[in-house]
Amino acid sequence: MAVGINALAVTFVAHALAVIAAIMVLVWSISYRGGLAWEATNKNLIFNLHPVLMLIGFIILGGEAIISYKSLPLEKPVKKLIHLILHAIALALGIFGICAAFKNHNESKIPNLYSLHSWIGIGVISLYGFQWVYSFIVFFFPGGSSNLRSGLLPWHAMLGLFVYILAVGNAALGFLEKLTFLENGGLDKYGSEAFLINFTAIITILFGTFVVLTASAKSPSPSSSNDDTVDYSYSAI
């Protein structure tokens, strides 16, 4: 059921928050943490790829894929393709971001998968990949029957939204974990970097909130759906 707000207006706020979040995580990783690298003697530069790719690649592009149905004035088949491609890019960058964390840990002799953040992260990326693969097969190619698509669509929407909310929550958990490590290492708890990390987490949560609001809001125009019902034709997931 759609929330009684205009989806198009909400998407503008979501786009603005996405830009702000991307700038903030880049400023943190480059200006405060020293930059980004896949190969480096300073292994922290390898880890810096993780928050950048997970936020910009996974959270932001994933969110933009979700709201593409309501933010783009295009025909539904085109929006469907954009939705699929953006999710694929988000998934690929998310996997790359997780690999960067593993690479940093392995080269720094740090144990892997010991924290709640890492456990949830593996679960989220696995569910995201499963969601993309079965959605590609059922809704895109080769495509299931009309009855199969209409029957699975509500479950597709519910699972996708659940995975995205979990991803945003885990991103906030990751910022908290990293900040705790830095503060234990001597970072000023009331310094500019600590505030930047906390505000980046808050902006990330706000972006996720507006993505969910967009997914739940009224469509900017009636749907001309082919195989999907009107309630779900502009659904985010």
Rosetta blueprint (number, residue, H / E / L):
1 M L
2 A L
3 V E
4 G E
5 I E
6 N E
7 A H
8 L H
9 A H
10 V H
11 T H
12 F H
13 V H
14 A H
15 H H
16 A H
17 L H
18 A H
19 V H
20 I H
21 A H
22 A H
23 I H
24 M H
25 V H
26 L H
27 V H
28 W H
29 S H
30 I H
31 S H
32 Y H
33 R L
34 G L
35 G L
36 L L
37 A L
38 W L
39 E L
40 A L
41 T L
42 N L
43 K H
44 N H
45 L H
46 I H
47 F H
48 N L
49 L H
50 H H
51 P H
52 V H
53 L H
54 M H
55 L H
56 I H
57 G H
58 F H
59 I H
60 I H
61 L H
62 G H
63 G H
64 E H
65 A H
66 I H
67 I H
68 S H
69 Y H
70 K H
71 S H
72 L L
73 P L
74 L L
75 E L
76 K H
77 P H
78 V H
79 K H
80 K H
81 L H
82 I H
83 H H
84 L H
85 I H
86 L H
87 H H
88 A H
89 I H
90 A H
91 L H
92 A H
93 L H
94 G H
95 I H
96 F H
97 G H
98 I H
99 C H
100 A H
101 A H
102 F H
103 K H
104 N H
105 H H
106 N H
107 E H
108 S H
109 K L
110 I L
111 P L
112 N L
113 L L
114 Y L
115 S L
116 L H
117 H H
118 S H
119 W H
120 I H
121 G H
122 I H
123 G H
124 V H
125 I H
126 S H
127 L H
128 Y H
129 G H
130 F H
131 Q H
132 W H
133 V H
134 Y H
135 S H
136 F H
137 I H
138 V H
139 F H
140 F H
141 F L
142 P L
143 G L
144 G L
145 S L
146 S H
147 N H
148 L H
149 R H
150 S H
151 G H
152 L H
153 L H
154 P H
155 W H
156 H H
157 A H
158 M H
159 L H
160 G H
161 L H
162 F H
163 V H
164 Y H
165 I H
166 L H
167 A H
168 V H
169 G H
170 N H
171 A H
172 A H
173 L H
174 G H
175 F H
176 L H
177 E H
178 K H
179 L H
180 T H
181 F H
182 L H
183 E H
184 N H
185 G L
186 G L
187 L L
188 D L
189 K L
190 Y L
191 G L
192 S H
193 E H
194 A H
195 F H
196 L H
197 I H
198 N H
199 F H
200 T H
201 A H
202 I H
203 I H
204 T H
205 I H
206 L H
207 F H
208 G H
209 T H
210 F H
211 V H
212 V H
213 L H
214 T H
215 A H
216 S H
217 A E
218 K E
219 S L
220 P L
221 S L
222 P L
223 S L
224 S L
225 S L
226 N L
227 D L
228 D L
229 T L
230 V H
231 D H
232 Y H
233 S H
234 Y L
235 S L
236 A L
237 I L
